[in-house]
Amino acid sequence: MWDFSTEPEFEQQLQWMREFTRAEVAPLDLVWPHHHHKAPAPWLKKVIDPLKQEVRARGLWACHLGPELGGRGFGQVQLSLMNEIISPFQWGPTIFGVQGPDTGNAEIIAHYGTPDQRQRYLEPLLNGEIFSAFSMTEPQGGADPLGFECSAARDGTDWVINGRKFFTSNSEEAAFLVVMAVTDPDVEPHRRMSMFLVPRDTPGIEVTRRTQYMNEPPEAMDHALLTYDNVRVGADGLLGEPGQGFEIAQTRLSGGRIHHAMRAVGQAQYALDMACERVQSRTLRGRPLAHQPLVQQAITESYAQVEQFRLFVLRTAWRIDQGDGYTPAVRRDIAVAKVLSAQVAHDVTRRAMHLHGALGLSNEMPFGGLWSLAPGYAIWDGPTESHLSSAARLILRDHEPSVDDLPSQWLPRRVDAARARFSEALAEQEAYEGAP
Protein backbone atom coordinates (compact mmCIF):
# COMPACT_ATOMS: atom_id res chain seq x y z
CA MET A 1 0.00 0.00 0.00
CA TRP A 2 1.30 3.45 -0.91
CA ASP A 3 0.28 6.48 1.10
CA PHE A 4 1.66 9.94 0.35
CA SER A 5 -0.78 11.75 2.63
CA THR A 6 0.39 14.10 5.37
CA GLU A 7 -1.24 15.37 8.53
CA PRO A 8 -3.54 18.40 8.33
CA GLU A 9 -1.06 20.31 10.49
CA PHE A 10 1.66 19.80 7.89
CA GLU A 11 -0.65 20.93 5.10
CA GLN A 12 -1.12 24.13 7.06
CA GLN A 13 2.65 24.50 7.13
CA LEU A 14 2.81 24.02 3.37
CA GLN A 15 0.16 26.68 2.85
CA TRP A 16 2.15 29.06 5.05
CA MET A 17 5.24 28.27 2.97
CA ARG A 18 3.40 29.07 -0.27
CA GLU A 19 2.30 32.46 1.02
CA PHE A 20 5.62 33.25 2.72
CA THR A 21 7.67 32.28 -0.32
CA ARG A 22 5.62 34.41 -2.70
CA ALA A 23 5.48 37.41 -0.40
CA GLU A 24 8.91 37.39 1.27
CA VAL A 25 11.35 35.12 -0.59
CA ALA A 26 10.56 35.74 -4.26
CA PRO A 27 11.32 39.51 -4.01
CA LEU A 28 14.86 38.74 -2.82
CA ASP A 29 15.62 37.21 -6.22
CA LEU A 30 14.60 40.44 -7.91
CA VAL A 31 16.71 42.77 -5.76
CA TRP A 32 19.70 40.60 -4.76
CA PRO A 33 20.07 37.80 -7.29
CA HIS A 34 23.14 35.61 -6.86
CA HIS A 35 23.66 36.66 -3.24
CA HIS A 36 21.94 33.59 -1.81
CA HIS A 37 25.17 31.55 -1.80
CA LYS A 38 27.36 34.21 -0.16
CA ALA A 39 28.11 35.04 3.45
CA PRO A 40 25.77 38.03 3.83
CA ALA A 41 27.03 41.52 4.54
CA PRO A 42 25.57 43.26 7.63
CA TRP A 43 23.04 45.22 5.56
CA LEU A 44 21.78 42.03 3.95
CA LYS A 45 21.67 40.13 7.24
CA LYS A 46 19.17 42.71 8.47
CA VAL A 47 16.86 41.59 5.66
CA ILE A 48 17.32 37.83 5.59
CA ASP A 49 17.94 36.95 9.26
CA PRO A 50 14.37 37.86 10.31
CA LEU A 51 13.07 35.67 7.47
CA LYS A 52 15.23 32.75 8.60
CA GLN A 53 14.00 33.30 12.14
CA GLU A 54 10.38 33.09 10.94
CA VAL A 55 11.20 29.77 9.30
CA ARG A 56 12.83 28.52 12.50
CA ALA A 57 9.85 29.66 14.55
CA ARG A 58 7.58 27.59 12.30
CA GLY A 59 9.82 24.56 12.81
CA LEU A 60 10.76 24.43 9.12
CA TRP A 61 14.51 25.06 9.27
CA ALA A 62 16.97 22.41 7.96
CA CYS A 63 14.26 19.76 7.76
CA HIS A 64 16.52 17.33 5.88
CA LEU A 65 18.24 16.38 9.15
CA GLY A 66 16.96 14.81 12.35
CA PRO A 67 16.16 16.70 15.56
CA GLU A 68 19.45 15.66 17.14
CA LEU A 69 21.22 17.72 14.47
CA GLY A 70 19.02 20.79 14.58
CA GLY A 71 16.51 19.71 11.93
CA ARG A 72 13.04 18.24 12.12
CA GLY A 73 13.58 14.89 10.43
CA PHE A 74 10.45 15.30 8.33
CA GLY A 75 11.32 12.51 5.92
CA GLN A 76 11.59 12.48 2.15
CA VAL A 77 7.88 12.77 1.29
CA GLN A 78 7.50 15.95 3.30
CA LEU A 79 10.81 17.25 1.92
CA SER A 80 9.46 16.65 -1.58
CA LEU A 81 6.40 18.75 -0.92
CA MET A 82 8.48 21.50 0.65
CA ASN A 83 11.05 21.54 -2.15
CA GLU A 84 8.31 22.00 -4.72
CA ILE A 85 7.36 25.28 -3.08
CA ILE A 86 10.80 26.81 -2.54
CA SER A 87 12.74 25.50 -5.55
CA PRO A 88 11.60 28.02 -8.20
CA PHE A 89 13.40 30.78 -6.30
CA GLN A 90 17.15 31.18 -5.81
CA TRP A 91 16.75 32.35 -2.23
CA GLY A 92 14.22 29.69 -1.25
CA PRO A 93 16.62 26.92 -0.15
CA THR A 94 18.89 29.39 1.69
CA ILE A 95 16.05 30.94 3.68
CA PHE A 96 14.89 27.44 4.68
CA GLY A 97 18.39 26.10 5.42
CA VAL A 98 18.39 23.45 2.68
CA GLN A 99 20.70 25.00 0.06
CA GLY A 100 23.06 22.89 -1.99
CA PRO A 101 25.77 21.78 -1.88
CA ASP A 102 25.57 22.30 1.88
CA THR A 103 22.70 19.87 2.49
CA GLY A 104 24.61 16.92 1.10
CA ASN A 105 27.80 17.92 2.89
CA ALA A 106 25.90 18.28 6.15
CA GLU A 107 24.39 14.82 5.75
CA ILE A 108 27.72 13.04 5.31
CA ILE A 109 29.39 14.96 8.14
CA ALA A 110 26.45 14.06 10.36
CA HIS A 111 26.72 10.41 9.34
CA TYR A 112 30.50 9.90 9.18
CA GLY A 113 32.00 12.80 11.12
CA THR A 114 33.63 12.71 14.53
CA PRO A 115 32.19 14.81 17.36
CA ASP A 116 34.97 17.38 16.78
CA GLN A 117 34.21 17.52 13.04
CA ARG A 118 30.52 18.00 13.71
CA GLN A 119 31.23 20.83 16.11
CA ARG A 120 33.74 22.54 13.81
CA TYR A 121 31.94 22.15 10.49
CA LEU A 122 28.39 20.88 10.89
CA GLU A 123 27.04 23.22 13.57
CA PRO A 124 27.92 26.50 11.79
CA LEU A 125 26.79 24.97 8.49
CA LEU A 126 23.37 24.14 9.92
CA ASN A 127 23.11 27.54 11.54
CA GLY A 128 23.61 29.21 8.16
CA GLU A 129 26.80 30.90 9.35
CA ILE A 130 29.08 29.39 6.69
CA PHE A 131 28.95 27.71 3.27
CA SER A 132 30.78 24.64 1.98
CA ALA A 133 31.81 23.07 -1.34
CA PHE A 134 32.03 19.49 -2.64
CA SER A 135 35.23 18.85 -4.61
CA MET A 136 34.88 15.53 -6.43
CA THR A 137 34.64 15.91 -10.24
CA GLU A 138 37.92 15.94 -12.18
CA PRO A 139 38.79 17.42 -15.60
CA GLN A 140 39.87 14.13 -17.17
CA GLY A 141 37.59 11.70 -15.32
CA GLY A 142 34.39 13.67 -14.95
CA ALA A 143 32.26 12.26 -12.17
CA ASP A 144 33.58 8.70 -12.54
CA PRO A 145 35.58 7.97 -9.37
CA LEU A 146 37.43 5.13 -11.06
CA GLY A 147 39.07 7.70 -13.36
CA PHE A 148 40.22 10.02 -10.56
CA GLU A 149 43.86 11.07 -10.31
CA CYS A 150 43.82 13.56 -7.42
CA SER A 151 45.64 11.78 -4.61
CA ALA A 152 46.31 12.07 -0.90
CA ALA A 153 49.47 10.51 0.53
CA ARG A 154 50.40 10.02 4.15
CA ASP A 155 53.20 12.12 5.58
CA GLY A 156 53.57 11.21 9.22
CA THR A 157 50.14 11.74 10.74
CA ASP A 158 49.16 14.22 8.03
CA TRP A 159 47.79 13.74 4.53
CA VAL A 160 49.13 15.68 1.53
CA ILE A 161 46.69 16.25 -1.36
CA ASN A 162 47.82 16.81 -4.95
CA GLY A 163 45.70 17.04 -8.11
CA ARG A 164 42.93 18.97 -9.83
CA LYS A 165 39.19 19.14 -9.24
CA PHE A 166 36.64 20.67 -11.60
CA PHE A 167 33.22 22.23 -11.02
CA THR A 168 33.75 22.74 -7.30
CA SER A 169 30.57 24.71 -6.73
CA ASN A 170 30.77 27.83 -4.54
CA SER A 171 34.48 27.36 -3.87
CA GLU A 172 34.97 31.12 -3.45
CA GLU A 173 32.48 31.49 -0.61
CA ALA A 174 33.07 28.10 1.03
CA ALA A 175 34.59 27.99 4.49
CA PHE A 176 35.70 24.42 3.84
CA LEU A 177 35.88 21.88 1.03
CA VAL A 178 34.89 18.22 1.05
CA VAL A 179 37.60 16.63 -1.13
CA MET A 180 37.61 13.10 -2.55
CA ALA A 181 41.11 11.77 -3.29
CA VAL A 182 42.82 8.47 -4.13
CA THR A 183 44.65 7.17 -1.06
CA ASP A 184 45.47 3.61 -2.16
CA PRO A 185 45.56 3.04 -5.94
CA ASP A 186 46.47 -0.65 -5.61
CA VAL A 187 43.38 -1.98 -3.83
CA GLU A 188 39.91 -2.92 -5.09
CA PRO A 189 38.60 0.06 -7.13
CA HIS A 190 35.85 1.13 -4.76
CA ARG A 191 38.25 1.16 -1.79
CA ARG A 192 40.87 3.39 -3.40
CA MET A 193 39.47 6.73 -2.30
CA SER A 194 39.02 8.65 0.92
CA MET A 195 37.17 11.84 1.84
CA PHE A 196 38.69 14.88 3.53
CA LEU A 197 37.43 18.06 5.19
CA VAL A 198 39.78 20.84 4.13
CA PRO A 199 39.53 24.45 5.33
CA ARG A 200 39.34 26.75 2.29
CA ASP A 201 42.27 28.89 3.46
CA THR A 202 44.66 25.93 3.64
CA PRO A 203 47.88 26.79 1.74
CA GLY A 204 48.20 25.18 -1.68
CA ILE A 205 44.57 25.51 -2.86
CA GLU A 206 44.70 27.47 -6.10
CA VAL A 207 41.92 28.61 -8.43
CA THR A 208 43.17 27.53 -11.85
CA ARG A 209 40.06 28.75 -13.65
CA ARG A 210 36.97 30.50 -12.35
CA THR A 211 34.30 28.62 -14.26
CA GLN A 212 30.63 29.59 -13.99
CA TYR A 213 27.34 28.08 -15.02
CA MET A 214 26.30 29.10 -18.52
CA ASN A 215 24.62 32.47 -19.08
CA GLU A 216 25.17 33.63 -15.50
CA PRO A 217 26.72 37.01 -14.63
CA PRO A 218 30.14 37.36 -12.97
CA GLU A 219 28.64 37.75 -9.50
CA ALA A 220 26.92 34.36 -9.70
CA MET A 221 28.21 31.25 -7.97
CA ASP A 222 31.54 29.91 -9.26
CA HIS A 223 32.13 26.28 -10.24
CA ALA A 224 35.89 26.49 -10.29
CA LEU A 225 38.72 24.31 -11.52
CA LEU A 226 40.91 23.99 -8.43
CA THR A 227 44.48 22.76 -8.16
CA TYR A 228 45.61 21.13 -4.91
CA ASP A 229 49.37 21.65 -4.67
CA ASN A 230 50.80 19.85 -1.64
CA VAL A 231 47.76 20.73 0.46
CA ARG A 232 48.49 19.44 3.94
CA VAL A 233 45.60 18.14 6.05
CA GLY A 234 45.88 16.83 9.58
CA ALA A 235 44.65 13.42 10.63
CA ASP A 236 41.53 15.12 11.96
CA GLY A 237 40.64 16.13 8.38
CA LEU A 238 39.87 12.56 7.29
CA LEU A 239 36.10 12.00 7.08
CA GLY A 240 35.22 8.43 7.96
CA GLU A 241 37.87 5.76 7.45
CA PRO A 242 40.61 5.46 4.82
CA GLY A 243 39.15 3.86 1.70
CA GLN A 244 35.59 4.82 2.61
CA GLY A 245 35.38 7.72 0.13
CA PHE A 246 33.30 5.93 -2.49
CA GLU A 247 30.74 4.83 0.09
CA ILE A 248 30.51 8.35 1.51
CA ALA A 249 30.15 9.84 -1.97
CA GLN A 250 27.34 7.44 -2.87
CA THR A 251 25.53 8.28 0.37
CA ARG A 252 25.77 11.96 -0.48
CA LEU A 253 24.94 11.65 -4.17
CA SER A 254 21.93 9.38 -3.71
CA GLY A 255 20.33 11.96 -1.44
CA GLY A 256 21.35 14.79 -3.76
CA ARG A 257 19.83 13.11 -6.80
CA ILE A 258 16.40 12.66 -5.26
CA HIS A 259 16.54 16.23 -3.94
CA HIS A 260 17.34 17.49 -7.47
CA ALA A 261 14.28 15.60 -8.69
CA MET A 262 12.12 17.21 -6.00
CA ARG A 263 13.29 20.65 -7.11
CA ALA A 264 12.72 19.83 -10.76
CA VAL A 265 9.07 19.05 -9.96
CA GLY A 266 8.63 22.49 -8.43
CA GLN A 267 10.34 24.30 -11.28
CA ALA A 268 8.30 22.44 -13.90
CA GLN A 269 5.10 23.24 -12.00
CA TYR A 270 6.15 26.91 -11.88
CA ALA A 271 6.58 26.92 -15.68
CA LEU A 272 3.23 25.17 -16.18
CA ASP A 273 1.43 27.67 -13.95
CA MET A 274 2.85 30.56 -15.97
CA ALA A 275 1.78 28.85 -19.20
CA CYS A 276 -1.78 28.34 -17.95
CA GLU A 277 -2.08 31.96 -16.91
CA ARG A 278 -0.75 33.17 -20.26
CA VAL A 279 -3.06 31.12 -22.48
CA GLN A 280 -6.03 32.29 -20.43
CA SER A 281 -4.94 35.89 -20.96
CA ARG A 282 -3.99 35.99 -24.66
CA THR A 283 -6.25 35.95 -27.70
CA LEU A 284 -5.56 34.78 -31.22
CA ARG A 285 -7.87 35.93 -34.04
CA GLY A 286 -10.53 36.87 -31.58
CA ARG A 287 -10.46 33.63 -29.60
CA PRO A 288 -8.72 32.96 -26.28
CA LEU A 289 -5.47 31.12 -26.82
CA ALA A 290 -6.72 28.54 -24.33
CA HIS A 291 -9.41 27.49 -26.86
CA GLN A 292 -6.88 26.57 -29.56
CA PRO A 293 -6.56 22.75 -29.91
CA LEU A 294 -2.75 22.68 -30.18
CA VAL A 295 -2.45 24.95 -27.16
CA GLN A 296 -4.75 22.63 -25.22
CA GLN A 297 -2.56 19.71 -26.27
CA ALA A 298 0.56 21.50 -24.97
CA ILE A 299 -1.07 22.28 -21.62
CA THR A 300 -2.37 18.72 -21.18
CA GLU A 301 0.94 17.13 -22.10
CA SER A 302 2.80 19.36 -19.64
CA TYR A 303 0.27 18.65 -16.90
CA ALA A 304 0.57 14.90 -17.51
CA GLN A 305 4.37 15.01 -17.41
CA VAL A 306 4.47 17.01 -14.19
CA GLU A 307 1.90 14.82 -12.42
CA GLN A 308 3.52 11.55 -13.50
CA PHE A 309 6.92 12.85 -12.45
CA ARG A 310 5.61 14.14 -9.13
CA LEU A 311 4.00 10.81 -8.28
CA PHE A 312 7.16 8.91 -9.22
CA VAL A 313 9.31 11.15 -7.02
CA LEU A 314 6.82 10.89 -4.14
CA ARG A 315 6.70 7.10 -4.38
CA THR A 316 10.50 6.94 -4.35
CA ALA A 317 10.59 9.31 -1.37
CA TRP A 318 7.94 7.23 0.39
CA ARG A 319 9.98 4.06 -0.08
CA ILE A 320 12.99 5.74 1.50
CA ASP A 321 10.81 6.83 4.43
CA GLN A 322 9.58 3.26 4.91
CA GLY A 323 13.06 2.23 5.94
CA ASP A 324 14.20 0.92 2.58
CA GLY A 325 17.10 3.36 2.68
CA TYR A 326 19.17 3.25 -0.49
CA THR A 327 18.49 -0.37 -1.40
CA PRO A 328 19.01 -1.49 -5.01
CA ALA A 329 15.30 -0.94 -5.72
CA VAL A 330 15.43 2.60 -4.33
CA ARG A 331 18.69 3.37 -6.16
CA ARG A 332 17.01 2.19 -9.36
CA ASP A 333 14.13 4.61 -8.91
CA ILE A 334 16.42 7.48 -7.89
CA ALA A 335 18.38 6.92 -11.11
CA VAL A 336 15.16 7.01 -13.14
CA ALA A 337 13.99 10.15 -11.30
CA LYS A 338 17.33 11.78 -12.12
CA VAL A 339 16.83 11.00 -15.83
CA LEU A 340 13.26 12.29 -15.75
CA SER A 341 14.34 15.54 -14.05
CA ALA A 342 16.12 16.81 -17.16
CA GLN A 343 13.44 15.57 -19.54
CA VAL A 344 10.46 17.02 -17.69
CA ALA A 345 12.20 20.33 -16.90
CA HIS A 346 13.12 20.67 -20.57
CA ASP A 347 9.75 19.73 -22.05
CA VAL A 348 7.51 21.73 -19.74
CA THR A 349 9.70 24.83 -19.79
CA ARG A 350 9.99 24.72 -23.58
CA ARG A 351 6.21 24.60 -24.02
CA ALA A 352 5.70 27.41 -21.52
CA MET A 353 8.27 29.61 -23.27
CA HIS A 354 6.67 28.90 -26.63
CA LEU A 355 3.19 29.78 -25.40
CA HIS A 356 4.50 33.16 -24.21
CA GLY A 357 5.80 33.92 -27.70
CA ALA A 358 8.50 36.57 -27.99
CA LEU A 359 7.95 37.62 -24.38
CA GLY A 360 8.90 34.11 -23.27
CA LEU A 361 12.29 34.47 -24.95
CA SER A 362 13.02 37.82 -23.34
CA ASN A 363 14.73 38.71 -20.09
CA GLU A 364 11.40 40.01 -18.79
CA MET A 365 10.23 36.49 -17.87
CA PRO A 366 11.91 33.87 -15.62
CA PHE A 367 12.19 31.25 -18.36
CA GLY A 368 15.85 31.90 -19.15
CA GLY A 369 16.92 30.68 -15.75
CA LEU A 370 14.55 27.71 -15.81
CA TRP A 371 15.60 26.78 -19.34
CA SER A 372 19.31 26.79 -18.50
CA LEU A 373 18.70 24.47 -15.54
CA ALA A 374 17.27 21.69 -17.72
CA PRO A 375 20.62 20.49 -19.15
CA GLY A 376 22.11 20.81 -15.68
CA TYR A 377 19.73 18.17 -14.35
CA ALA A 378 21.21 15.81 -16.93
CA ILE A 379 24.77 16.40 -15.66
CA TRP A 380 24.71 17.19 -11.91
CA ASP A 381 25.52 14.24 -9.66
CA GLY A 382 26.31 12.08 -12.68
CA PRO A 383 25.32 12.20 -16.35
CA THR A 384 22.04 10.85 -17.67
CA GLU A 385 23.82 8.07 -19.54
CA SER A 386 25.30 6.58 -16.38
CA HIS A 387 21.91 6.64 -14.65
CA LEU A 388 20.21 5.03 -17.64
CA SER A 389 22.83 2.30 -17.51
CA SER A 390 22.69 1.73 -13.75
CA ALA A 391 18.88 1.78 -13.73
CA ALA A 392 18.78 -0.75 -16.55
CA ARG A 393 21.12 -3.10 -14.68
CA LEU A 394 18.95 -2.91 -11.57
CA ILE A 395 15.73 -3.36 -13.57
CA LEU A 396 17.13 -6.39 -15.37
CA ARG A 397 18.18 -8.02 -12.10
CA ASP A 398 14.51 -8.79 -11.48
CA HIS A 399 14.10 -10.63 -14.80
CA GLU A 400 15.40 -13.96 -16.06
CA PRO A 401 16.31 -14.93 -19.63
CA SER A 402 14.06 -17.32 -21.52
CA VAL A 403 14.90 -21.01 -21.30
CA ASP A 404 15.76 -21.23 -25.01
CA ASP A 405 16.04 -19.00 -28.06
CA LEU A 406 12.30 -18.31 -28.12
CA PRO A 407 10.57 -15.80 -25.80
CA SER A 408 8.63 -17.22 -22.86
CA GLN A 409 5.52 -15.50 -24.23
CA TRP A 410 5.89 -17.06 -27.72
CA LEU A 411 2.25 -17.80 -28.59
CA PRO A 412 2.52 -21.14 -30.45
CA ARG A 413 4.16 -22.83 -27.46
CA ARG A 414 1.72 -21.24 -25.04
CA VAL A 415 -1.24 -22.36 -27.18
CA ASP A 416 0.08 -25.96 -27.24
CA ALA A 417 0.55 -25.91 -23.45
CA ALA A 418 -2.93 -24.46 -22.89
CA ARG A 419 -4.54 -27.04 -25.18
CA ALA A 420 -2.71 -29.84 -23.37
CA ARG A 421 -3.95 -28.53 -20.02
CA PHE A 422 -7.56 -28.42 -21.16
CA SER A 423 -7.43 -31.49 -23.42
CA GLU A 424 -10.38 -33.25 -21.79
CA ALA A 425 -12.59 -30.17 -22.04
CA LEU A 426 -11.51 -29.65 -25.64
CA ALA A 427 -12.42 -33.26 -26.47
CA GLU A 428 -15.84 -32.82 -24.91
CA GLN A 429 -16.27 -29.53 -26.82
CA GLU A 430 -15.46 -31.24 -30.10
CA ALA A 431 -17.91 -34.08 -29.36
CA TYR A 432 -20.61 -31.62 -28.34
CA GLU A 433 -20.16 -29.38 -31.33
CA GLY A 434 -19.98 -32.34 -33.68
CA ALA A 435 -23.23 -33.91 -32.40
CA PRO A 436 -26.27 -33.66 -34.77
C-alpha positions, 0 to 999 in steps of 0.5 A: 500500500502506498500512502503519500498523505500528510497530517492536516497540520503539515498541510497548514505548514505548506500553505504558510510556505506558499504564502511566505515564499511568494510574499517574502522570498521571491522579491529577494531574487529580484533585488539581490540575485546571486547573493543567496550563496554568499556570506551576507554583509551586515546590511543584507543580514538585516533583511534575511535573518528575520526571514530565517527566524520566521522559518525557525519559529515555524519549525521548518529550518533544515528539515533534511536532518533529524532533531538531534542535528538541529533539523526536524527529520520530516522525511523524504515525502515531506521534503518533496512537498516542501522543495516544490514550493521553494525550488523556483526561487534562488533564495528559497533553499537558503532561507529554509536552510536546505541550500546545496551543496551544503545539504549533502555535505551536512548529511555526510558529516552528520553520518560519518563525522567525529564529534569534533568535526561536527562541532567545527563544520556541521554546527555552523553549516546548519546555523547558516553561518558558513557555506561549503563546497564538494570537490569531487569531479575531475577534468579528465575523469568527470564524475567517474571515481574510477578515473580520478587522479587527485591523490592524498598521501600520508606524511607522518600523521598528516595527509598531503593532497595533490591534483585537480578538481573541476566544477567545485561549486561555490568554492569562493564562498566556502569555508571548507571543502569536502575533497575526494582523493585516491589514497590507495591506488592498488586496492579494489577500485571502490576502496581506493578513495578517501574523503577529507574536510579541508579548510578553504584557506589551507595553503596550496589551494589554487583557483586555476580557472573561475568557471561559472554556469552558462549564461550567468553574470560574474557575481553568480556562484563559481564552479571552479577548476581547483588545483591542490598543490601539496595541500596538507591536512591533519589526521583530523581532516579525514572524514570516515575511514581510509578507503571509505570515500566511495561509500561516503560519496554514494551516500551523499549523491543518492540523497542529492539526486532525489533532492534534485528531482524534488526541485525539478518538480517544483520548477516544472510546475512553476513553468506550467502555472505561468503557461496556464495563466498566459493562455487564459490571458492571450487571444488569437484571431478573436479567440482565447489562446486557451481554446486553440486545440494545439495549445490545449494539447501542450497544456495537457501534455505538460500537466501529464508530465508534471503529475507523473513525475511528481508521483514517481518522485513521491513514491520513491521518497515514500519508499525511503521513508519506509526504511528501505534506505538506499536499497538497489530498488530505491537506487534504481528509482532514484536513477530514473527520477534523475533521468526524468528531471532533465526531460520534464524540466526541458519539455515543460519549460519549452512549451511554456516559453513557446506559449508566451511567444517573444515575451517568453524568450526575453529577459522580462520572464523567468524562463531563461533561468529555468531553461538553463537548468534543464541540461544541468539536471542531466549532468549534476551528480552524474550524467544521464547516460550513467543513470540510464545504464545503472537503472537498466542493470537494476531493472534487469536483475529482477528478470530472467532470460528465456529457457531457449532461443524463443521468448517465454511469451511465444504464442505457439508454445503457449497455445500448445501448453494451454490445449494440453492442459484443457485437453479433456474439455476440448475433447468434450467440446469437439464431441458436443459441437460435432453432435447432430 
